[in-house]
C-alpha cells in the first residue's frame, strides 16, 4: 500500500498521528506532495517505517537542510516533481500549482497514478 499526505506545515502533532497511522497499517511507501516547511519536522517523520518520498512546494524554507535532515533516515527528496515507480506503478508526484502541467501529465499516459495537490 502507498500512503499519501501533503501540506503538513510544521504541524508536529498531525505528522506524528500520520506516522503512527502509516506504521500501524503497514504501508510500504508514503508520498508527501509538498509544504513540509521546516527541517525540524524531520524528527517527527524519522519514526516512519515506510520509505518517504517528497517534493517541495512554495513554503519550504531551507531546502538544503530539509534534504539533509530527511536524508539521514532514508527519505528521498525529489525536487519539485517526481516520476516514481513503486509497487509496479508509475506515479507522478507534485504539488500541482500549474494547471496546464497537471492536465498534460494526466492525459500523457505516462503514469498509472497522479498524486498531486491543487491549491
Chimera marker file (.cmm) of the C-alpha trace (Angstrom):
<marker_set name="trace">
<marker id="1" x="0.000" y="0.000" z="0.000" r="1" g="1" b="0" radius="0.5"/>
<marker id="2" x="1.116" y="3.509" z="-0.789" r="1" g="1" b="0" radius="0.5"/>
<marker id="3" x="0.091" y="6.298" z="1.566" r="1" g="1" b="0" radius="0.5"/>
<marker id="4" x="-0.050" y="9.980" z="0.816" r="1" g="1" b="0" radius="0.5"/>
<marker id="5" x="-0.191" y="13.337" z="2.537" r="1" g="1" b="0" radius="0.5"/>
<marker id="6" x="0.678" y="16.945" z="1.916" r="1" g="1" b="0" radius="0.5"/>
<marker id="7" x="0.701" y="20.374" z="3.492" r="1" g="1" b="0" radius="0.5"/>
<marker id="8" x="1.961" y="19.237" z="6.884" r="1" g="1" b="0" radius="0.5"/>
<marker id="9" x="3.143" y="22.825" z="7.515" r="1" g="1" b="0" radius="0.5"/>
<marker id="10" x="5.241" y="22.026" z="10.616" r="1" g="1" b="0" radius="0.5"/>
<marker id="11" x="2.209" y="20.564" z="12.423" r="1" g="1" b="0" radius="0.5"/>
<marker id="12" x="4.121" y="18.098" z="14.592" r="1" g="1" b="0" radius="0.5"/>
<marker id="13" x="1.025" y="16.609" z="16.206" r="1" g="1" b="0" radius="0.5"/>
<marker id="14" x="-0.590" y="15.880" z="12.829" r="1" g="1" b="0" radius="0.5"/>
<marker id="15" x="2.689" y="14.469" z="11.496" r="1" g="1" b="0" radius="0.5"/>
<marker id="16" x="3.051" y="12.161" z="14.498" r="1" g="1" b="0" radius="0.5"/>
<marker id="17" x="-0.554" y="10.969" z="14.011" r="1" g="1" b="0" radius="0.5"/>
<marker id="18" x="0.062" y="10.323" z="10.297" r="1" g="1" b="0" radius="0.5"/>
<marker id="19" x="3.314" y="8.473" z="11.001" r="1" g="1" b="0" radius="0.5"/>
<marker id="20" x="1.568" y="6.281" z="13.590" r="1" g="1" b="0" radius="0.5"/>
<marker id="21" x="-1.235" y="5.529" z="11.113" r="1" g="1" b="0" radius="0.5"/>
<marker id="22" x="1.113" y="4.613" z="8.240" r="1" g="1" b="0" radius="0.5"/>
<marker id="23" x="3.245" y="2.439" z="10.533" r="1" g="1" b="0" radius="0.5"/>
<marker id="24" x="0.250" y="0.682" z="12.102" r="1" g="1" b="0" radius="0.5"/>
<marker id="25" x="-1.423" y="-0.092" z="8.775" r="1" g="1" b="0" radius="0.5"/>
<marker id="26" x="1.743" y="-1.479" z="7.166" r="1" g="1" b="0" radius="0.5"/>
<marker id="27" x="2.183" y="0.892" z="4.240" r="1" g="1" b="0" radius="0.5"/>
<marker id="28" x="5.237" y="0.228" z="2.058" r="1" g="1" b="0" radius="0.5"/>
<marker id="29" x="5.760" y="3.820" z="0.921" r="1" g="1" b="0" radius="0.5"/>
<marker id="30" x="4.461" y="7.301" z="1.712" r="1" g="1" b="0" radius="0.5"/>
<marker id="31" x="4.283" y="10.211" z="-0.739" r="1" g="1" b="0" radius="0.5"/>
<marker id="32" x="4.332" y="13.789" z="0.569" r="1" g="1" b="0" radius="0.5"/>
<marker id="33" x="3.200" y="16.362" z="-2.015" r="1" g="1" b="0" radius="0.5"/>
<marker id="34" x="4.917" y="19.393" z="-0.577" r="1" g="1" b="0" radius="0.5"/>
<marker id="35" x="4.700" y="22.088" z="2.064" r="1" g="1" b="0" radius="0.5"/>
<marker id="36" x="6.662" y="20.244" z="4.722" r="1" g="1" b="0" radius="0.5"/>
<marker id="37" x="8.012" y="23.763" z="5.502" r="1" g="1" b="0" radius="0.5"/>
<marker id="38" x="10.873" y="23.345" z="8.048" r="1" g="1" b="0" radius="0.5"/>
<marker id="39" x="13.687" y="20.890" z="8.519" r="1" g="1" b="0" radius="0.5"/>
<marker id="40" x="12.913" y="20.314" z="12.224" r="1" g="1" b="0" radius="0.5"/>
<marker id="41" x="9.862" y="18.257" z="11.227" r="1" g="1" b="0" radius="0.5"/>
<marker id="42" x="12.297" y="15.519" z="10.163" r="1" g="1" b="0" radius="0.5"/>
<marker id="43" x="12.356" y="14.485" z="13.833" r="1" g="1" b="0" radius="0.5"/>
<marker id="44" x="8.661" y="13.558" z="13.665" r="1" g="1" b="0" radius="0.5"/>
<marker id="45" x="8.970" y="11.832" z="10.280" r="1" g="1" b="0" radius="0.5"/>
<marker id="46" x="12.045" y="9.886" z="11.439" r="1" g="1" b="0" radius="0.5"/>
<marker id="47" x="9.828" y="7.251" z="13.089" r="1" g="1" b="0" radius="0.5"/>
<marker id="48" x="8.098" y="6.491" z="9.762" r="1" g="1" b="0" radius="0.5"/>
<marker id="49" x="8.763" y="2.857" z="8.792" r="1" g="1" b="0" radius="0.5"/>
<marker id="50" x="7.711" y="3.047" z="5.113" r="1" g="1" b="0" radius="0.5"/>
<marker id="51" x="10.008" y="4.775" z="2.636" r="1" g="1" b="0" radius="0.5"/>
<marker id="52" x="9.144" y="8.501" z="2.367" r="1" g="1" b="0" radius="0.5"/>
<marker id="53" x="9.281" y="10.328" z="-0.968" r="1" g="1" b="0" radius="0.5"/>
<marker id="54" x="8.579" y="14.051" z="-1.015" r="1" g="1" b="0" radius="0.5"/>
<marker id="55" x="8.500" y="17.053" z="-3.305" r="1" g="1" b="0" radius="0.5"/>
<marker id="56" x="8.873" y="20.711" z="-2.467" r="1" g="1" b="0" radius="0.5"/>
<marker id="57" x="6.347" y="23.495" z="-2.794" r="1" g="1" b="0" radius="0.5"/>
<marker id="58" x="6.438" y="27.237" z="-2.178" r="1" g="1" b="0" radius="0.5"/>
<marker id="59" x="6.504" y="27.131" z="1.651" r="1" g="1" b="0" radius="0.5"/>
<marker id="60" x="9.697" y="25.145" z="2.228" r="1" g="1" b="0" radius="0.5"/>
<marker id="61" x="12.362" y="27.280" z="3.828" r="1" g="1" b="0" radius="0.5"/>
<marker id="62" x="15.883" y="25.889" z="3.775" r="1" g="1" b="0" radius="0.5"/>
<marker id="63" x="15.617" y="23.153" z="1.156" r="1" g="1" b="0" radius="0.5"/>
<marker id="64" x="19.234" y="22.082" z="1.581" r="1" g="1" b="0" radius="0.5"/>
<marker id="65" x="18.790" y="21.397" z="5.308" r="1" g="1" b="0" radius="0.5"/>
<marker id="66" x="15.448" y="19.680" z="4.693" r="1" g="1" b="0" radius="0.5"/>
<marker id="67" x="17.152" y="17.364" z="2.162" r="1" g="1" b="0" radius="0.5"/>
<marker id="68" x="19.988" y="16.686" z="4.585" r="1" g="1" b="0" radius="0.5"/>
<marker id="69" x="17.911" y="16.008" z="7.708" r="1" g="1" b="0" radius="0.5"/>
<marker id="70" x="15.313" y="13.890" z="5.915" r="1" g="1" b="0" radius="0.5"/>
<marker id="71" x="18.046" y="12.064" z="4.013" r="1" g="1" b="0" radius="0.5"/>
<marker id="72" x="19.604" y="10.952" z="7.308" r="1" g="1" b="0" radius="0.5"/>
<marker id="73" x="16.820" y="8.394" z="7.728" r="1" g="1" b="0" radius="0.5"/>
<marker id="74" x="16.447" y="7.455" z="4.059" r="1" g="1" b="0" radius="0.5"/>
<marker id="75" x="13.670" y="9.809" z="2.932" r="1" g="1" b="0" radius="0.5"/>
<marker id="76" x="14.002" y="10.788" z="-0.709" r="1" g="1" b="0" radius="0.5"/>
<marker id="77" x="13.783" y="14.477" z="-1.648" r="1" g="1" b="0" radius="0.5"/>
<marker id="78" x="12.546" y="14.601" z="-5.238" r="1" g="1" b="0" radius="0.5"/>
<marker id="79" x="12.754" y="18.323" z="-6.017" r="1" g="1" b="0" radius="0.5"/>
<marker id="80" x="9.608" y="19.967" z="-7.356" r="1" g="1" b="0" radius="0.5"/>
<marker id="81" x="8.440" y="16.907" z="-9.317" r="1" g="1" b="0" radius="0.5"/>
<marker id="82" x="8.954" y="13.155" z="-9.076" r="1" g="1" b="0" radius="0.5"/>
<marker id="83" x="8.337" y="10.378" z="-11.552" r="1" g="1" b="0" radius="0.5"/>
<marker id="84" x="8.391" y="7.286" z="-9.347" r="1" g="1" b="0" radius="0.5"/>
<marker id="85" x="7.903" y="3.576" z="-9.799" r="1" g="1" b="0" radius="0.5"/>
<marker id="86" x="6.614" y="1.936" z="-6.639" r="1" g="1" b="0" radius="0.5"/>
<marker id="87" x="4.997" y="-1.496" z="-6.380" r="1" g="1" b="0" radius="0.5"/>
<marker id="88" x="4.973" y="-1.689" z="-10.189" r="1" g="1" b="0" radius="0.5"/>
<marker id="89" x="3.050" y="1.592" z="-10.506" r="1" g="1" b="0" radius="0.5"/>
<marker id="90" x="4.304" y="4.647" z="-12.391" r="1" g="1" b="0" radius="0.5"/>
<marker id="91" x="3.400" y="7.653" z="-10.241" r="1" g="1" b="0" radius="0.5"/>
<marker id="92" x="3.755" y="11.396" z="-10.776" r="1" g="1" b="0" radius="0.5"/>
<marker id="93" x="4.203" y="13.321" z="-7.516" r="1" g="1" b="0" radius="0.5"/>
<marker id="94" x="3.838" y="17.100" z="-7.426" r="1" g="1" b="0" radius="0.5"/>
<marker id="95" x="2.046" y="19.913" z="-5.649" r="1" g="1" b="0" radius="0.5"/>
<marker id="96" x="0.259" y="20.933" z="-8.841" r="1" g="1" b="0" radius="0.5"/>
<marker id="97" x="0.343" y="24.701" z="-8.968" r="1" g="1" b="0" radius="0.5"/>
<marker id="98" x="0.322" y="24.909" z="-12.759" r="1" g="1" b="0" radius="0.5"/>
<marker id="99" x="-2.962" y="23.636" z="-14.189" r="1" g="1" b="0" radius="0.5"/>
<marker id="100" x="-1.570" y="23.167" z="-17.713" r="1" g="1" b="0" radius="0.5"/>
<marker id="101" x="1.254" y="20.970" z="-16.398" r="1" g="1" b="0" radius="0.5"/>
<marker id="102" x="-1.165" y="18.906" z="-14.331" r="1" g="1" b="0" radius="0.5"/>
<marker id="103" x="-3.519" y="18.404" z="-17.272" r="1" g="1" b="0" radius="0.5"/>
<marker id="104" x="-0.639" y="17.400" z="-19.543" r="1" g="1" b="0" radius="0.5"/>
<marker id="105" x="0.551" y="14.815" z="-17.024" r="1" g="1" b="0" radius="0.5"/>
<marker id="106" x="-2.967" y="13.462" z="-16.553" r="1" g="1" b="0" radius="0.5"/>
<marker id="107" x="-3.514" y="12.827" z="-20.259" r="1" g="1" b="0" radius="0.5"/>
<marker id="108" x="0.054" y="11.770" z="-21.105" r="1" g="1" b="0" radius="0.5"/>
<marker id="109" x="-0.491" y="8.079" z="-20.402" r="1" g="1" b="0" radius="0.5"/>
<marker id="110" x="2.958" y="8.005" z="-18.788" r="1" g="1" b="0" radius="0.5"/>
<marker id="111" x="1.638" y="7.343" z="-15.294" r="1" g="1" b="0" radius="0.5"/>
<marker id="112" x="-0.658" y="4.864" z="-13.588" r="1" g="1" b="0" radius="0.5"/>
<marker id="113" x="-1.289" y="7.370" z="-10.828" r="1" g="1" b="0" radius="0.5"/>
<marker id="114" x="-1.047" y="11.095" z="-10.432" r="1" g="1" b="0" radius="0.5"/>
<marker id="115" x="-0.768" y="12.249" z="-6.854" r="1" g="1" b="0" radius="0.5"/>
<marker id="116" x="-0.937" y="15.982" z="-6.527" r="1" g="1" b="0" radius="0.5"/>
<marker id="117" x="-2.370" y="18.786" z="-4.510" r="1" g="1" b="0" radius="0.5"/>
<marker id="118" x="-4.042" y="21.641" z="-6.330" r="1" g="1" b="0" radius="0.5"/>
<marker id="119" x="-4.219" y="24.734" z="-4.128" r="1" g="1" b="0" radius="0.5"/>
<link id1="1" id2="2" r="1" g="1" b="0" radius="0.2"/>
<link id1="2" id2="3" r="1" g="1" b="0" radius="0.2"/>
<link id1="3" id2="4" r="1" g="1" b="0" radius="0.2"/>
<link id1="4" id2="5" r="1" g="1" b="0" radius="0.2"/>
<link id1="5" id2="6" r="1" g="1" b="0" radius="0.2"/>
<link id1="6" id2="7" r="1" g="1" b="0" radius="0.2"/>
<link id1="7" id2="8" r="1" g="1" b="0" radius="0.2"/>
<link id1="8" id2="9" r="1" g="1" b="0" radius="0.2"/>
<link id1="9" id2="10" r="1" g="1" b="0" radius="0.2"/>
<link id1="10" id2="11" r="1" g="1" b="0" radius="0.2"/>
<link id1="11" id2="12" r="1" g="1" b="0" radius="0.2"/>
<link id1="12" id2="13" r="1" g="1" b="0" radius="0.2"/>
<link id1="13" id2="14" r="1" g="1" b="0" radius="0.2"/>
<link id1="14" id2="15" r="1" g="1" b="0" radius="0.2"/>
<link id1="15" id2="16" r="1" g="1" b="0" radius="0.2"/>
<link id1="16" id2="17" r="1" g="1" b="0" radius="0.2"/>
<link id1="17" id2="18" r="1" g="1" b="0" radius="0.2"/>
<link id1="18" id2="19" r="1" g="1" b="0" radius="0.2"/>
<link id1="19" id2="20" r="1" g="1" b="0" radius="0.2"/>
<link id1="20" id2="21" r="1" g="1" b="0" radius="0.2"/>
<link id1="21" id2="22" r="1" g="1" b="0" radius="0.2"/>
<link id1="22" id2="23" r="1" g="1" b="0" radius="0.2"/>
<link id1="23" id2="24" r="1" g="1" b="0" radius="0.2"/>
<link id1="24" id2="25" r="1" g="1" b="0" radius="0.2"/>
<link id1="25" id2="26" r="1" g="1" b="0" radius="0.2"/>
<link id1="26" id2="27" r="1" g="1" b="0" radius="0.2"/>
<link id1="27" id2="28" r="1" g="1" b="0" radius="0.2"/>
<link id1="28" id2="29" r="1" g="1" b="0" radius="0.2"/>
<link id1="29" id2="30" r="1" g="1" b="0" radius="0.2"/>
<link id1="30" id2="31" r="1" g="1" b="0" radius="0.2"/>
<link id1="31" id2="32" r="1" g="1" b="0" radius="0.2"/>
<link id1="32" id2="33" r="1" g="1" b="0" radius="0.2"/>
<link id1="33" id2="34" r="1" g="1" b="0" radius="0.2"/>
<link id1="34" id2="35" r="1" g="1" b="0" radius="0.2"/>
<link id1="35" id2="36" r="1" g="1" b="0" radius="0.2"/>
<link id1="36" id2="37" r="1" g="1" b="0" radius="0.2"/>
<link id1="37" id2="38" r="1" g="1" b="0" radius="0.2"/>
<link id1="38" id2="39" r="1" g="1" b="0" radius="0.2"/>
<link id1="39" id2="40" r="1" g="1" b="0" radius="0.2"/>
<link id1="40" id2="41" r="1" g="1" b="0" radius="0.2"/>
<link id1="41" id2="42" r="1" g="1" b="0" radius="0.2"/>
<link id1="42" id2="43" r="1" g="1" b="0" radius="0.2"/>
<link id1="43" id2="44" r="1" g="1" b="0" radius="0.2"/>
<link id1="44" id2="45" r="1" g="1" b="0" radius="0.2"/>
<link id1="45" id2="46" r="1" g="1" b="0" radius="0.2"/>
<link id1="46" id2="47" r="1" g="1" b="0" radius="0.2"/>
<link id1="47" id2="48" r="1" g="1" b="0" radius="0.2"/>
<link id1="48" id2="49" r="1" g="1" b="0" radius="0.2"/>
<link id1="49" id2="50" r="1" g="1" b="0" radius="0.2"/>
<link id1="50" id2="51" r="1" g="1" b="0" radius="0.2"/>
<link id1="51" id2="52" r="1" g="1" b="0" radius="0.2"/>
<link id1="52" id2="53" r="1" g="1" b="0" radius="0.2"/>
<link id1="53" id2="54" r="1" g="1" b="0" radius="0.2"/>
<link id1="54" id2="55" r="1" g="1" b="0" radius="0.2"/>
<link id1="55" id2="56" r="1" g="1" b="0" radius="0.2"/>
<link id1="56" id2="57" r="1" g="1" b="0" radius="0.2"/>
<link id1="57" id2="58" r="1" g="1" b="0" radius="0.2"/>
<link id1="58" id2="59" r="1" g="1" b="0" radius="0.2"/>
<link id1="59" id2="60" r="1" g="1" b="0" radius="0.2"/>
<link id1="60" id2="61" r="1" g="1" b="0" radius="0.2"/>
<link id1="61" id2="62" r="1" g="1" b="0" radius="0.2"/>
<link id1="62" id2="63" r="1" g="1" b="0" radius="0.2"/>
<link id1="63" id2="64" r="1" g="1" b="0" radius="0.2"/>
<link id1="64" id2="65" r="1" g="1" b="0" radius="0.2"/>
<link id1="65" id2="66" r="1" g="1" b="0" radius="0.2"/>
<link id1="66" id2="67" r="1" g="1" b="0" radius="0.2"/>
<link id1="67" id2="68" r="1" g="1" b="0" radius="0.2"/>
<link id1="68" id2="69" r="1" g="1" b="0" radius="0.2"/>
<link id1="69" id2="70" r="1" g="1" b="0" radius="0.2"/>
<link id1="70" id2="71" r="1" g="1" b="0" radius="0.2"/>
<link id1="71" id2="72" r="1" g="1" b="0" radius="0.2"/>
<link id1="72" id2="73" r="1" g="1" b="0" radius="0.2"/>
<link id1="73" id2="74" r="1" g="1" b="0" radius="0.2"/>
<link id1="74" id2="75" r="1" g="1" b="0" radius="0.2"/>
<link id1="75" id2="76" r="1" g="1" b="0" radius="0.2"/>
<link id1="76" id2="77" r="1" g="1" b="0" radius="0.2"/>
<link id1="77" id2="78" r="1" g="1" b="0" radius="0.2"/>
<link id1="78" id2="79" r="1" g="1" b="0" radius="0.2"/>
<link id1="79" id2="80" r="1" g="1" b="0" radius="0.2"/>
<link id1="80" id2="81" r="1" g="1" b="0" radius="0.2"/>
<link id1="81" id2="82" r="1" g="1" b="0" radius="0.2"/>
<link id1="82" id2="83" r="1" g="1" b="0" radius="0.2"/>
<link id1="83" id2="84" r="1" g="1" b="0" radius="0.2"/>
<link id1="84" id2="85" r="1" g="1" b="0" radius="0.2"/>
<link id1="85" id2="86" r="1" g="1" b="0" radius="0.2"/>
<link id1="86" id2="87" r="1" g="1" b="0" radius="0.2"/>
<link id1="87" id2="88" r="1" g="1" b="0" radius="0.2"/>
<link id1="88" id2="89" r="1" g="1" b="0" radius="0.2"/>
<link id1="89" id2="90" r="1" g="1" b="0" radius="0.2"/>
<link id1="90" id2="91" r="1" g="1" b="0" radius="0.2"/>
<link id1="91" id2="92" r="1" g="1" b="0" radius="0.2"/>
<link id1="92" id2="93" r="1" g="1" b="0" radius="0.2"/>
<link id1="93" id2="94" r="1" g="1" b="0" radius="0.2"/>
<link id1="94" id2="95" r="1" g="1" b="0" radius="0.2"/>
<link id1="95" id2="96" r="1" g="1" b="0" radius="0.2"/>
<link id1="96" id2="97" r="1" g="1" b="0" radius="0.2"/>
<link id1="97" id2="98" r="1" g="1" b="0" radius="0.2"/>
<link id1="98" id2="99" r="1" g="1" b="0" radius="0.2"/>
<link id1="99" id2="100" r="1" g="1" b="0" radius="0.2"/>
<link id1="100" id2="101" r="1" g="1" b="0" radius="0.2"/>
<link id1="101" id2="102" r="1" g="1" b="0" radius="0.2"/>
<link id1="102" id2="103" r="1" g="1" b="0" radius="0.2"/>
<link id1="103" id2="104" r="1" g="1" b="0" radius="0.2"/>
<link id1="104" id2="105" r="1" g="1" b="0" radius="0.2"/>
<link id1="105" id2="106" r="1" g="1" b="0" radius="0.2"/>
<link id1="106" id2="107" r="1" g="1" b="0" radius="0.2"/>
<link id1="107" id2="108" r="1" g="1" b="0" radius="0.2"/>
<link id1="108" id2="109" r="1" g="1" b="0" radius="0.2"/>
<link id1="109" id2="110" r="1" g="1" b="0" radius="0.2"/>
<link id1="110" id2="111" r="1" g="1" b="0" radius="0.2"/>
<link id1="111" id2="112" r="1" g="1" b="0" radius="0.2"/>
<link id1="112" id2="113" r="1" g="1" b="0" radius="0.2"/>
<link id1="113" id2="114" r="1" g="1" b="0" radius="0.2"/>
<link id1="114" id2="115" r="1" g="1" b="0" radius="0.2"/>
<link id1="115" id2="116" r="1" g="1" b="0" radius="0.2"/>
<link id1="116" id2="117" r="1" g="1" b="0" radius="0.2"/>
<link id1="117" id2="118" r="1" g="1" b="0" radius="0.2"/>
<link id1="118" id2="119" r="1" g="1" b="0" radius="0.2"/>
</marker_set>
